[in-house]
C-alpha cells in the first residue's frame, strides 16, 4: 500500500532543496577589477582604458575571491562555480593591436565591459577545463559605443576545430531608445573540454573596433564542485532526520 508523505517531512525537503540550490553558483565575469598599471600587482576598480588582467576568471571558487594583490568579484547564478577552469583572452587576427581593455560606461545598457583596441579584428576568449572536466558556456552580452547599434561579422563558439555555434551579421545593440544591448543565452549550454568564444568585428570601420563591448560572460563546469564542508554537514543531518521520521512512520504503521 502506498502512504502519503507525512506533512512533517515537507519542510525538511524544502530546506534540503534550498540548501542544494543555495550552495550552487555559476561564474559570471563582471569585469569589475584590474591591476595597478604601475605595479601590475595591486587589484583596484577598473578605469577607462584599463588592461584586462589575464588571471581574471581563473579557477573561480567563490565571490569575492582572494588573489595576489587583492580580490576579484564575480556574479553568480545556479550552475556552480568553476575552480577547474582557466580563462585566457586575446585579440585574434590583431594587426598592431595591444591588450584586451576595459571601459566603465557608454556601451548601451552595460557597465564595466571589455573591448578590443583599434586595429584588432576579433576578441577570442578561451575556456580550458582540467582533465576529467568540461566547461559549459551559458551566455554573454554585447553592446555598442557610444550608445550606438552595430552589425558585426559574427559570433562563434569552437571546440578545437569543431564549430558548436555560429551566427553571422550579428546586431549589437547600444541604442538607449531601442535595444540597449544584445543578449546571447544558450538554453542548452555549449560544452567541451576547451571552448573558444570568438567575437568577430573585422567589418567595423577602421579605428572603431573598440566600440564593441562584452560583459556578463556566464559559464560553469561539469562535474560541479563538491559542496563546502558546512553544506555536507547540513545535508547529512537532514538525511538523518529524514531517516528518523521514516522509522517513526514505519513503527506507527505496524503498531
C-alpha positions in Angstrom: 0.0 0.0 0.0 1.2 3.5 -0.8 1.2 6.0 2.0 1.2 9.8 1.6 4.3 11.7 2.8 3.7 13.0 6.3 3.4 16.7 6.4 6.3 17.0 8.9 8.7 15.8 6.2 7.8 18.5 3.7 9.6 21.5 5.4 12.8 19.4 5.6 12.6 18.6 1.9 12.2 22.2 1.1 15.2 23.0 3.3 17.4 20.4 1.6 16.3 21.8 -1.8 17.1 25.3 -0.8 20.5 24.1 0.6 21.3 22.4 -2.7 20.3 25.4 -4.8 21.8 27.9 -2.4 25.2 26.3 -2.4 25.4 26.4 -6.3 26.5 29.4 -8.3 27.6 30.0 -11.8 30.6 32.0 -12.6 29.7 35.3 -14.2 32.5 37.6 -15.3 31.6 41.2 -14.4 35.0 42.7 -15.3 34.9 45.0 -12.2 38.6 44.9 -11.3 42.0 45.5 -13.0 45.6 45.6 -11.6 47.5 48.8 -10.9 49.4 49.7 -14.1 52.5 50.9 -12.2 53.0 47.7 -10.1 51.0 45.2 -12.1 50.1 43.6 -8.8 47.6 45.6 -6.7 43.9 44.9 -7.6 41.8 48.0 -8.0 38.5 49.1 -9.6 38.6 49.4 -13.3 39.1 52.8 -15.1 38.5 53.8 -18.7 41.1 52.1 -20.8 42.5 49.7 -18.2 44.1 46.5 -19.3 42.2 43.3 -18.6 44.2 41.1 -16.1 44.8 37.7 -17.7 44.1 35.9 -14.4 40.6 37.3 -14.1 38.2 34.4 -14.2 40.7 31.7 -13.5 39.7 28.9 -11.1 36.8 30.7 -9.5 35.8 29.1 -6.2 33.6 31.9 -4.8 33.0 35.6 -4.8 34.8 37.6 -3.8 38.0 35.5 -4.4 41.4 36.3 -2.9 44.2 36.7 -5.5 47.6 38.2 -5.4 47.2 41.9 -4.7 43.6 41.9 -3.5 40.2 40.4 -4.5 38.3 39.7 -7.7 34.5 39.7 -7.6 32.2 37.7 -9.8 28.4 37.3 -10.3 26.7 34.0 -9.7 23.8 32.0 -11.0 22.7 28.4 -10.4 25.2 26.1 -12.1 28.2 26.0 -9.8 31.5 28.0 -9.6 34.5 26.9 -11.8 37.6 26.0 -9.7 38.7 23.7 -12.5 38.5 26.1 -15.4 41.1 28.7 -16.6 40.2 31.6 -18.9 42.5 33.3 -21.5 41.9 36.5 -23.5 43.4 37.6 -26.8 42.8 39.8 -29.8 42.5 37.3 -32.6 43.8 38.3 -36.0 45.1 41.5 -34.4 47.1 44.0 -36.5 49.2 46.2 -34.4 46.7 45.9 -31.5 47.5 45.8 -27.8 45.8 44.0 -24.9 42.1 43.4 -24.3 41.0 46.5 -22.4 38.2 47.6 -20.1 35.7 50.5 -20.0 33.2 51.8 -17.4 30.2 53.1 -19.3 28.7 54.2 -22.6 28.3 50.8 -24.0 24.5 50.7 -24.3 22.9 49.4 -21.1 26.1 47.7 -19.9 28.7 48.8 -17.4 32.3 47.6 -17.0 32.9 45.9 -20.3 35.9 44.5 -22.2 36.7 45.5 -25.7 39.3 45.1 -28.4 41.6 48.0 -29.2 41.5 49.8 -32.6 43.4 47.7 -35.2 42.1 44.4 -33.8 39.6 42.3 -35.7 38.4 39.8 -33.1 38.2 39.1 -29.4 39.0 35.4 -28.5 38.1 34.1 -25.0 39.3 30.6 -24.4 38.0 28.4 -21.5 40.1 25.4 -20.6 39.0 22.7 -18.1 41.2 20.4 -16.2 41.4 16.8 -17.3 38.2 14.9 -16.4 36.1 18.2 -16.5 34.1 20.0 -19.1 33.3 23.7 -19.3 29.8 24.9 -20.2 29.1 28.3 -21.8 25.7 29.7 -20.9 25.6 33.2 -22.3 27.0 36.8 -22.5 26.1 40.3 -23.5 27.4 42.6 -26.3 26.8 46.4 -26.7 27.9 49.2 -28.9 29.6 52.5 -28.0 28.7 55.4 -27.7 25.1 54.3 -27.4 25.0 53.1 -31.0 24.0 49.9 -32.8 26.4 47.9 -35.0 26.2 44.9 -37.2 29.4 42.7 -36.8 30.6 39.9 -38.9 29.7 37.2 -36.5 29.9 35.3 -33.2 31.2 31.7 -32.9 32.0 29.1 -30.3 34.5 26.4 -31.1 35.8 23.3 -29.5 39.1 22.8 -31.2 38.3 22.9 -34.9 34.7 21.9 -34.3 32.2 24.7 -34.5 29.5 24.4 -31.8 27.7 27.7 -32.6 28.0 30.3 -35.4 25.9 33.3 -36.2 26.7 35.8 -38.9 25.7 39.5 -39.3 25.0 39.9 -35.5 23.2 43.1 -34.5 25.0 44.5 -31.4 22.5 46.8 -29.6 23.6 50.0 -27.9 20.8 52.5 -28.5 19.2 53.5 -25.2 16.0 54.3 -27.0 15.8 50.8 -28.7 17.9 47.8 -27.9 20.4 48.7 -25.2 22.5 45.5 -25.6 22.3 42.1 -27.3 22.0 39.1 -25.0 23.1 35.6 -26.0 21.5 32.8 -23.9 22.3 29.2 -24.7 19.4 27.4 -23.2 21.3 24.2 -23.9 24.8 25.1 -22.8 27.7 24.7 -25.2 30.1 22.2 -23.7 33.6 20.9 -24.2 37.0 20.3 -22.6 38.2 23.6 -24.1 35.9 26.2 -25.7 36.8 29.4 -27.6 34.3 32.2 -27.9 35.1 34.5 -30.9 33.6 37.9 -31.4 34.4 38.9 -35.0 34.1 42.7 -35.7 36.6 42.8 -38.6 34.0 44.6 -40.7 33.8 47.6 -38.4 35.3 50.8 -39.9 39.0 51.4 -39.1 39.6 52.9 -35.7 36.1 51.9 -34.4 36.9 48.3 -33.4 36.9 49.4 -29.7 33.2 50.3 -30.0 32.1 46.7 -29.4 31.9 45.7 -25.7 31.3 42.4 -24.0 30.0 41.8 -20.4 28.3 39.2 -18.1 30.1 36.2 -19.5 28.5 33.2 -17.8 29.9 29.7 -17.6 30.1 26.6 -15.4 31.8 23.3 -15.2 30.9 19.6 -15.1 31.2 17.8 -12.8 30.1 20.6 -10.4 32.3 21.4 -7.5 32.0 19.4 -4.3 29.8 21.3 -1.8 31.6 23.1 1.1 32.0 21.0 4.3 29.3 23.0 6.0 26.9 22.2 3.3 27.7 18.5 3.7 27.1 18.7 7.5 23.6 20.1 6.9 22.9 17.7 4.1 23.9 14.6 6.2 22.0 16.0 9.2 18.9 16.4 7.0 19.2 12.8 5.7 19.5 11.5 9.3 16.3 13.4 10.2 14.5 12.0 7.2 15.5 8.5 8.2 14.3 9.1 11.8 11.0 10.4 10.5 10.7 7.3 8.2 11.4 5.0 11.1 8.8 6.7 13.2 6.2 6.4 10.4 7.0 2.7 9.9 6.7 1.9 13.6 3.4 3.8 13.8 2.1 1.9 10.7 2.7 -1.5 12.2 1.7 -0.7 15.8 
